[in-house]
Amino acid sequence: MDVELLARLQFAGTIMFHYLFPPLTIGMGLIMVIIEWAYLRTKKEVWHDAARFWTKLFALNFALGVATGIVMEFEFGTNWAAYSRFVGDVFGSALAAEGIFAFFLESGFLAVLVFGWDRVGPKMHFFSTLMVALGSIFSAIWIVVANSWQQTPAGSHVVEHEGVLRAEITDFWLLVFNPSMVDRLTHTLIGAFILGAFFVMSISAYYLLKKRHEEFARRSFTVALIVATIASLLALVTGHDQAKKVAATQPAKLAAFEGHFETGEGGAPLYLLGWPDSKAETVRFGVKIPGMLSYLVHWDTGEPIPGLKEFAEDERPPVWLPFQTYHLMVGLGMVFIGLTVVSLFFLWRKTLFTKRWLLWVWVFAVIGPFLANQSGWVAAEVGRQPWIVYPSVQDGVAQAGLRTADGLSESVTGGHVLWSIIMFGLIYALLFVIWIFVLNNKIQHGPVVSAAGAGEGGFLAAGASRLDRDEGRSLTETGDEEPGSGKGGEA
C-alpha cells in the first residue's frame, strides 16, 4: 500500500469534511450581524426573532467545525512528522496567533451570543455577535496565512539543524503578507459569504414555499440575496486577481488549471471545458477561446504562457483533477452571478416571492457554494503537487521547498493509515448523519414567536406565546396564528 497516497487521501478527506463548516459559519456571521443591526435600528421583533433562529443554526455549525478541525492537528504528527519539523517554526507562529487573536475572541463571545438573549441588553448582544463574526474571520486570516506561505514562501529561510532541514522565520510580517496571501484571503472570505447567504436563502425559500413564517423568510431572504449578489460579483474580481498571481508565482499550477501543455509562439487559449490527457499532452473534446488566457493574464492575446512542457516531468502537477475542479469552481461562480442578479431583478419588481419555480431553485442552490468552496481548495492543493511547500525565490536567492513525499513520517505504514481512514470515516459518517438530523429538526421546527413580539394580541397572546416557547412548539404548528403572519423567534 502506498503510504503517501493513503496519507494524502486521509488528510484530504479530513479537511474537506471540516471545510463544510468554517465557510458556513463565516458567511452566517455576516448575515447575523446585519439582521441584529436591523433590529437595533427598527426595534421590530421579526428581526429579533430572525437573529435568534439563525444563531441556533450558527451554533450547531460552529460546534461541528471545532470538532472536525481537531483531527487535522493530530494528523500532522502521526502521518506528516517530517513536514511538521520543516514548517514548525512558521506554523507555530500562525496557529498561536489564531488561538490568541481569533479563537479566544470567537469562543469567548459565543456564550453571550447563544445564551445571553435575556441576560444582556440588545446593544451588548449585537456587540457579541459582531465579535463572533470578526473572530471567525480572524481565524480564517491566520489559517490562510499559513497555507499561503506553503504556496508562496516569504519572510523565512531554510536552514539545516542536526541533519534536518527547517524553515525559520526571518521577517514575521513579510511571512504574513506573503505574495499570495491577500488574494487568497479575499477570495476565500467571499466564497464563505456566498455560502452563508445561499444557506439562509435555501431555508427561507423552503418556508415561503410551505407558507410558514413568511415575513421572517422574506426579510431573511432579502438580506441574504443582497449579500450573495455583491459577493458573487466580487468573487469574479478576486478570482481573476488570484489567477494572475498564480501565473506569476506558480506557473505550472496555472498550466494544469488550463490544460496548457505547449508554450508556443502565439497566445494561450482559455478552455471552457474538456478532458485533459496528460499522456497525449492535449485536451480532448475541448471547447476553447483562442488567446483568451493570455489576454486575462497579460491583457494581450498574443503573449505566450508557459506550458507544462517547460517543467521537468517530476515537477509537473497532475492535470485532470485540478483542471476539472478549477473549471467547476469558475462555472459555478458564473451561475451564482446569473442566479443572484436575476433574483435581485425580480425582487426589485416585487415579484420574486410569487415565482415558485425560482424559490425551488433556491432551496437546492445551496449545494452549489458547498461544491465551489470544496473544488477551489482541491484545485489549489492538488495543483501545488509534487510540492507540499513550494520552492520560491527571495531577493534573487532560491529557497528550497519540500516535496510531499519527503514530508511523511518515517515510522508510519500503509496499514496504520488505512486503518485510521476506516475508523475516522465511520466517525465522520456518524457526525454527518447527526448534523443533517439536528439541522433538519431545527429547520422543521422553525422560528417561534417570542413573547415580546405578541404585543398586538394583548395579555392572552403573550401568554400563549410563552406557553409555546416552554413547550418548544411553533405557533404555526399549533394553530394559534395564521401561517405567514411574519412573527418569528426561538424556542
C-alpha positions as CSV (number, residue, x, y, z in Angstrom):
1,M,0.0,0.0,0.0
2,D,1.3,3.4,-1.0
3,V,1.8,5.3,2.3
4,E,2.0,8.7,0.6
5,L,-1.2,8.2,-1.4
6,L,-3.1,7.0,1.7
7,A,-1.9,9.8,3.9
8,R,-2.8,12.4,1.3
9,L,-6.3,10.8,0.9
10,Q,-6.8,10.8,4.6
11,F,-5.8,14.4,5.0
12,A,-7.9,15.4,2.0
13,G,-11.0,13.7,3.4
14,T,-10.4,15.2,6.8
15,I,-10.0,18.7,5.6
16,M,-12.8,18.5,3.1
17,F,-15.3,17.3,5.7
18,H,-14.1,20.0,8.1
19,Y,-14.3,22.7,5.4
20,L,-18.1,22.2,5.2
21,F,-18.4,24.2,8.4
22,P,-15.9,27.2,8.7
23,P,-17.1,28.9,5.5
24,L,-20.7,28.4,6.5
25,T,-20.2,30.0,10.0
26,I,-18.1,32.9,8.5
27,G,-20.9,33.6,6.0
28,M,-23.7,33.2,8.6
29,G,-21.8,35.5,10.9
30,L,-22.1,38.4,8.5
31,I,-25.8,37.8,7.9
32,M,-26.4,37.7,11.7
33,V,-24.6,41.0,12.2
34,I,-26.8,42.6,9.5
35,I,-30.0,41.2,11.0
36,E,-29.2,42.3,14.5
37,W,-28.2,45.7,13.3
38,A,-31.6,45.9,11.6
39,Y,-33.3,45.0,14.9
40,L,-31.4,47.7,16.8
41,R,-32.5,50.3,14.2
42,T,-36.1,49.3,13.8
43,K,-37.0,47.6,17.1
44,K,-39.2,45.2,15.0
45,E,-39.5,41.9,16.7
46,V,-39.3,40.0,13.4
47,W,-35.7,41.0,13.2
48,H,-35.1,39.9,16.8
49,D,-36.7,36.5,16.2
50,A,-34.7,36.1,12.9
51,A,-31.5,36.7,14.8
52,R,-32.4,34.1,17.4
53,F,-33.2,31.5,14.8
54,W,-30.1,31.9,12.7
55,T,-28.0,32.0,15.9
56,K,-29.2,28.4,16.7
57,L,-28.0,27.1,13.3
58,F,-24.8,29.1,13.6
59,A,-24.0,27.4,17.0
60,L,-24.6,24.0,15.5
61,N,-22.3,24.5,12.6
62,F,-19.7,26.1,14.8
63,A,-19.6,23.1,17.1
64,L,-19.2,20.7,14.2
65,G,-16.4,22.9,12.8
66,V,-14.4,22.8,16.1
67,A,-14.9,19.0,16.5
68,T,-13.8,18.1,13.0
69,G,-10.9,20.5,12.9
70,I,-9.0,19.0,15.8
71,V,-8.3,15.8,13.9
72,M,-6.0,17.6,11.4
73,E,-3.7,18.7,14.2
74,F,-3.1,15.0,15.2
75,E,-2.5,14.0,11.5
76,F,0.4,16.5,11.3
77,G,2.2,14.4,14.0
78,T,1.1,10.9,13.0
79,N,1.4,11.0,9.2
80,W,3.4,14.1,8.4
81,A,6.1,14.3,11.1
82,A,8.9,15.4,8.6
83,Y,6.6,18.1,7.3
84,S,5.8,19.3,10.8
85,R,9.5,19.6,11.6
86,F,10.1,21.6,8.4
87,V,7.2,24.1,8.9
88,G,7.0,24.1,12.7
89,D,8.6,27.5,13.3
90,V,6.3,29.1,10.7
91,F,3.1,27.3,11.5
92,G,3.7,27.6,15.2
93,S,3.5,31.4,15.0
94,A,0.5,31.4,12.7
95,L,-1.5,28.9,14.7
96,A,-0.6,30.6,18.0
97,A,-1.8,33.9,16.6
98,E,-5.1,32.2,15.5
99,G,-5.6,30.9,19.1
100,I,-4.8,34.3,20.7
101,F,-6.5,36.7,18.3
102,A,-9.3,34.6,16.8
103,F,-10.4,31.5,18.7
104,F,-10.4,33.2,22.2
105,L,-12.4,36.1,20.8
106,E,-14.8,33.9,18.9
107,S,-15.4,31.3,21.6
108,G,-15.5,33.9,24.4
109,F,-18.3,35.9,23.0
110,L,-20.1,32.8,21.6
111,A,-21.5,32.1,25.1
112,V,-23.0,35.6,25.2
113,L,-24.3,35.2,21.6
114,V,-26.1,31.9,22.3
115,F,-27.1,32.2,26.0
116,G,-27.3,36.0,26.5
117,W,-30.6,36.9,24.9
118,D,-32.4,37.5,28.2
119,R,-29.3,38.4,30.2
120,V,-27.7,41.3,28.3
121,G,-29.1,44.3,26.5
122,P,-29.6,44.4,22.7
123,K,-26.5,46.6,22.2
124,M,-24.3,44.2,24.1
125,H,-25.7,41.2,22.3
126,F,-25.1,42.9,18.9
127,F,-21.5,43.6,20.0
128,S,-21.1,40.0,20.9
129,T,-22.5,38.9,17.5
130,L,-20.0,41.3,15.8
131,M,-17.1,39.9,17.9
132,V,-18.0,36.3,17.0
133,A,-18.2,37.2,13.3
134,L,-14.9,39.0,13.5
135,G,-13.4,36.1,15.4
136,S,-14.3,33.7,12.6
137,I,-12.8,36.0,10.0
138,F,-9.6,36.4,12.1
139,S,-9.4,32.6,12.3
140,A,-9.6,32.4,8.5
141,I,-6.9,35.0,8.2
142,W,-4.3,33.0,10.1
143,I,-5.1,29.7,8.5
144,V,-4.9,31.3,5.1
145,V,-1.6,32.9,6.1
146,A,-0.1,29.5,6.9
147,N,-1.5,27.9,3.8
148,S,-0.5,30.7,1.5
149,W,3.1,30.6,2.9
150,Q,3.2,27.0,1.6
151,Q,2.2,28.2,-1.8
152,T,4.5,31.3,-1.9
153,P,7.0,31.2,0.9
154,A,8.4,34.5,2.1
155,G,9.9,36.0,5.3
156,S,11.8,32.8,6.0
157,H,14.8,30.8,5.1
158,V,15.7,27.1,5.2
159,V,18.5,26.0,7.5
160,E,19.9,22.6,8.4
161,H,20.0,21.7,12.1
162,E,21.5,18.3,13.1
163,G,20.9,17.0,9.6
164,V,17.2,18.2,9.5
165,L,16.0,21.0,7.2
166,R,13.8,23.6,8.9
167,A,12.1,26.7,7.7
168,E,12.8,29.6,10.1
169,I,11.2,33.0,10.2
170,T,13.3,35.9,9.3
171,D,10.6,38.6,8.9
172,F,7.2,37.9,10.6
173,W,5.2,40.5,8.7
174,L,6.8,39.6,5.4
175,L,5.7,36.0,6.1
176,V,2.2,37.1,7.0
177,F,1.8,39.2,3.8
178,N,3.5,36.7,1.5
179,P,2.9,37.2,-2.2
180,S,-0.4,35.2,-2.5
181,M,-1.9,35.9,1.0
182,V,-4.1,38.9,0.3
183,D,-5.6,37.5,-3.0
184,R,-6.2,34.1,-1.4
185,L,-7.8,35.5,1.7
186,T,-10.2,37.8,0.0
187,H,-11.3,35.1,-2.4
188,T,-11.7,32.6,0.5
189,L,-13.8,35.0,2.6
190,I,-16.0,36.0,-0.3
191,G,-16.6,32.3,-1.0
192,A,-17.7,31.9,2.6
193,F,-20.1,34.9,2.4
194,I,-21.7,33.4,-0.7
195,L,-22.2,30.0,1.1
196,G,-23.7,31.7,4.2
197,A,-26.1,33.7,2.1
198,F,-27.1,30.8,0.0
199,F,-27.7,28.7,3.1
200,V,-30.0,31.4,4.6
201,M,-31.9,31.8,1.3
202,S,-32.3,28.0,0.9
203,I,-34.1,27.7,4.3
204,S,-36.1,30.9,3.7
205,A,-37.3,29.8,0.3
206,Y,-38.4,26.5,1.9
207,Y,-40.5,28.4,4.4
208,L,-42.0,30.6,1.7
209,L,-43.0,27.5,-0.4
210,K,-44.6,25.9,2.6
211,K,-46.3,29.2,3.5
212,R,-44.7,29.2,7.0
213,H,-43.1,32.2,8.8
214,E,-43.4,34.2,5.6
215,E,-42.5,37.7,6.9
216,F,-39.4,36.2,8.7
217,A,-38.5,34.3,5.5
218,R,-38.9,37.4,3.2
219,R,-36.7,39.6,5.3
220,S,-34.0,36.9,5.8
221,F,-34.1,36.1,2.1
222,T,-33.8,39.8,1.1
223,V,-30.8,40.4,3.3
224,A,-29.0,37.2,2.1
225,L,-29.8,37.9,-1.5
226,I,-28.2,41.3,-1.4
227,V,-25.1,39.9,0.3
228,A,-24.9,37.0,-2.2
229,T,-25.2,39.3,-5.2
230,I,-22.4,41.6,-4.1
231,A,-20.2,38.7,-3.0
232,S,-20.8,36.7,-6.3
233,L,-19.7,39.8,-8.3
234,L,-16.7,40.3,-6.1
235,A,-15.7,36.7,-6.4
236,L,-15.2,37.2,-10.2
237,V,-12.8,40.1,-9.4
238,T,-10.8,38.4,-6.7
239,G,-10.7,35.1,-8.6
240,H,-9.2,36.9,-11.6
241,D,-6.6,38.6,-9.3
242,Q,-5.7,35.3,-7.7
243,A,-5.3,33.6,-11.1
244,K,-2.9,36.3,-12.2
245,K,-0.9,35.8,-9.0
246,V,-0.8,32.1,-9.7
247,A,0.5,32.8,-13.2
248,A,3.4,34.8,-11.7
249,T,4.3,32.6,-8.7
250,Q,3.2,29.1,-9.7
251,P,3.1,28.9,-13.5
252,A,3.0,25.1,-13.5
253,K,-0.2,25.2,-11.5
254,L,-1.9,27.7,-13.9
255,A,-0.9,25.4,-16.8
256,A,-2.5,22.5,-15.1
257,F,-5.7,24.5,-14.4
258,E,-6.0,25.3,-18.1
259,G,-4.6,22.1,-19.6
260,H,-1.9,24.1,-21.2
261,F,0.9,21.9,-22.4
262,E,2.7,23.7,-25.2
263,T,4.0,27.2,-24.8
264,G,4.0,28.0,-28.5
265,E,4.7,31.4,-30.1
266,G,1.1,32.7,-30.0
267,G,-1.3,33.4,-27.2
268,A,-2.7,30.6,-25.0
269,P,-6.3,29.6,-25.3
270,L,-8.8,29.5,-22.5
271,Y,-10.7,26.2,-22.2
272,L,-14.3,26.3,-21.1
273,L,-14.5,22.6,-20.7
274,G,-12.6,19.5,-21.9
275,W,-10.9,16.2,-20.9
276,P,-7.2,16.6,-20.3
277,D,-5.0,13.7,-21.4
278,S,-1.5,14.0,-19.8
279,K,0.0,11.1,-21.8
280,A,-1.0,12.6,-25.1
281,E,-0.4,16.1,-23.7
282,T,-3.6,17.5,-25.1
283,V,-7.2,18.4,-24.0
284,R,-9.7,16.1,-25.7
285,F,-13.2,17.4,-26.6
286,G,-12.1,20.8,-25.5
287,V,-14.1,24.0,-26.1
288,K,-11.7,26.9,-26.1
289,I,-11.4,30.6,-26.8
290,P,-8.2,31.3,-28.7
291,G,-5.8,33.8,-27.0
292,M,-8.2,34.4,-24.0
293,L,-5.9,33.0,-21.3
294,S,-3.1,35.3,-22.5
295,Y,-5.4,38.2,-22.5
296,L,-6.7,37.6,-19.0
297,V,-3.1,37.2,-17.6
298,H,-1.3,39.9,-19.7
299,W,-4.1,41.9,-21.4
300,D,-2.5,40.7,-24.7
301,T,-4.0,37.9,-26.8
302,G,-0.6,37.2,-28.3
303,E,1.6,36.9,-25.2
304,P,2.8,33.3,-24.6
305,I,2.0,31.5,-21.4
306,P,4.5,28.8,-20.1
307,G,3.1,25.3,-20.8
308,L,3.7,22.2,-18.8
309,K,6.4,21.0,-21.2
310,E,8.6,23.8,-19.8
311,F,8.9,22.0,-16.5
312,A,10.6,18.7,-15.7
313,E,8.3,15.7,-15.6
314,D,8.9,15.1,-11.9
315,E,7.9,18.8,-11.1
316,R,4.7,18.8,-13.0
317,P,1.4,18.7,-11.1
318,P,-1.4,16.3,-12.0
319,V,-3.6,17.8,-14.7
320,W,-7.0,16.2,-14.8
321,L,-8.2,16.8,-11.3
322,P,-7.0,20.5,-11.0
323,F,-8.4,21.2,-14.5
324,Q,-11.9,19.8,-13.7
325,T,-12.2,21.2,-10.1
326,Y,-10.9,24.6,-11.2
327,H,-13.4,24.8,-14.1
328,L,-16.2,23.6,-11.9
329,M,-15.5,26.4,-9.4
330,V,-15.4,29.0,-12.1
331,G,-18.5,27.7,-13.8
332,L,-20.5,27.7,-10.5
333,G,-19.3,31.2,-9.9
334,M,-20.8,32.4,-13.1
335,V,-24.1,30.5,-12.2
336,F,-24.1,32.3,-8.9
337,I,-23.8,35.7,-10.6
338,G,-26.7,34.9,-13.0
339,L,-29.0,33.5,-10.4
340,T,-28.5,36.3,-7.9
341,V,-28.8,39.1,-10.5
342,V,-32.0,37.6,-11.9
343,S,-33.4,37.2,-8.4
344,L,-32.5,40.7,-7.4
345,F,-34.3,42.0,-10.5
346,F,-37.4,40.1,-9.6
347,L,-37.1,41.4,-6.0
348,W,-36.9,45.0,-7.4
349,R,-40.1,44.2,-9.5
350,K,-41.7,42.8,-6.3
351,T,-42.5,39.5,-8.0
352,L,-39.7,37.3,-6.6
353,F,-41.7,35.6,-3.9
354,T,-44.5,34.8,-6.3
355,K,-42.2,32.7,-8.5
356,R,-42.4,29.2,-7.0
357,W,-40.1,27.7,-9.6
358,L,-37.4,30.1,-8.6
359,L,-37.9,29.5,-4.9
360,W,-37.5,25.8,-5.6
361,V,-34.2,26.6,-7.3
362,W,-33.0,28.4,-4.3
363,V,-33.9,25.6,-1.9
364,F,-31.4,23.4,-3.7
365,A,-29.0,26.1,-4.8
366,V,-27.0,25.9,-1.5
367,I,-25.3,22.8,-2.9
368,G,-23.5,25.0,-5.4
369,P,-21.4,27.0,-2.9
370,F,-20.5,23.9,-1.0
371,L,-19.2,22.4,-4.2
372,A,-17.5,25.6,-5.3
373,N,-15.6,26.0,-2.0
374,Q,-14.5,22.4,-2.0
375,S,-13.5,22.3,-5.6
376,G,-11.5,25.6,-5.3
377,W,-9.4,24.1,-2.4
378,V,-8.9,20.8,-4.3
379,A,-7.6,22.7,-7.3
380,A,-5.3,24.8,-5.3
381,E,-3.8,22.0,-3.2
382,V,-3.5,19.3,-6.0
383,G,-2.2,22.0,-8.4
384,R,0.7,22.6,-5.9
385,Q,2.0,19.0,-6.2
386,P,4.5,17.5,-6.1
387,W,5.4,20.1,-3.5
388,I,3.9,20.4,-0.1
389,V,5.9,23.6,0.4
390,Y,6.5,25.3,-3.0
391,P,10.1,26.4,-3.7
392,S,10.5,30.2,-4.1
393,V,12.9,32.9,-4.9
394,Q,13.5,35.7,-2.3
395,D,15.8,38.7,-3.1
396,G,17.2,36.7,-6.0
397,V,18.1,33.7,-3.8
398,A,16.4,30.4,-4.4
399,Q,14.7,29.0,-1.3
400,A,14.3,25.2,-1.0
401,G,10.8,23.7,-0.9
402,L,9.7,20.4,0.4
403,R,8.3,17.6,-1.7
404,T,5.1,15.9,-0.5
405,A,6.8,12.5,-0.4
406,D,9.6,13.9,1.9
407,G,7.1,15.2,4.4
408,L,5.8,11.8,5.6
409,S,6.5,10.3,9.0
410,E,9.4,7.8,8.9
411,S,7.6,5.2,11.0
412,V,4.1,5.2,9.7
413,T,3.0,2.3,7.5
414,G,0.2,1.9,4.9
415,G,-1.7,-0.4,7.2
416,H,-1.7,2.2,10.0
417,V,-3.0,4.9,7.7
418,L,-5.6,2.6,6.1
419,W,-7.0,1.5,9.5
420,S,-7.3,5.1,10.7
421,I,-9.0,6.1,7.4
422,I,-11.6,3.4,8.0
423,M,-12.2,4.4,11.7
424,F,-12.3,8.1,11.1
425,G,-14.5,7.5,8.0
426,L,-17.1,5.8,10.3
427,I,-16.9,8.6,12.8
428,Y,-17.3,11.3,10.2
429,A,-20.2,9.4,8.6
430,L,-21.9,9.4,12.0
431,L,-21.2,13.1,12.6
432,F,-22.6,13.9,9.1
433,V,-25.8,12.0,9.9
434,I,-26.1,13.7,13.3
435,W,-25.5,17.1,11.6
436,I,-28.2,16.5,9.0
437,F,-30.7,15.2,11.6
438,V,-30.3,18.1,14.0
439,L,-30.2,20.7,11.2
440,N,-33.4,19.3,9.7
441,N,-35.0,19.1,13.1
442,K,-34.3,22.8,13.8
443,I,-35.5,23.8,10.3
444,Q,-38.7,21.8,10.5
445,H,-39.4,23.3,14.0
446,G,-38.8,26.7,12.6
447,P,-38.7,30.1,14.3
448,V,-41.1,30.5,17.2
449,V,-42.9,33.8,18.2
450,S,-41.2,35.5,21.1
451,A,-43.4,36.8,24.0
452,A,-42.0,40.3,23.3
453,G,-43.4,40.1,19.8
454,A,-47.0,39.4,20.9
455,G,-47.9,42.9,22.0
456,E,-50.7,43.3,19.4
457,G,-52.6,40.4,20.8
458,G,-52.6,41.6,24.4
459,F,-52.1,39.5,27.6
460,L,-53.6,36.3,26.2
461,A,-51.5,36.3,23.1
462,A,-48.3,36.9,25.1
463,G,-49.3,34.1,27.4
464,A,-49.9,31.8,24.5
465,S,-46.5,32.7,23.1
466,R,-44.8,32.0,26.4
467,L,-46.5,28.6,26.5
468,D,-45.4,27.7,23.1
469,R,-41.8,28.7,23.9
470,D,-41.9,26.5,27.0
471,E,-43.2,23.5,25.1
472,G,-41.0,24.1,22.1
473,R,-43.8,24.2,19.6
474,S,-44.3,26.7,16.7
475,L,-47.4,28.8,16.7
476,T,-47.8,27.9,13.1
477,E,-47.9,24.3,14.0
478,T,-50.3,24.7,17.0
479,G,-52.7,26.9,15.0
480,D,-52.6,29.9,17.4
481,E,-51.6,32.2,14.5
482,E,-52.2,32.1,10.8
483,P,-49.3,30.8,8.6
484,G,-47.2,33.6,7.2
485,S,-48.1,36.1,9.8
486,G,-44.4,37.1,9.9
487,K,-43.7,36.7,13.6
488,G,-40.7,34.6,14.5
489,G,-38.4,33.6,17.3
490,E,-36.7,30.8,19.0
491,A,-38.0,28.1,21.2
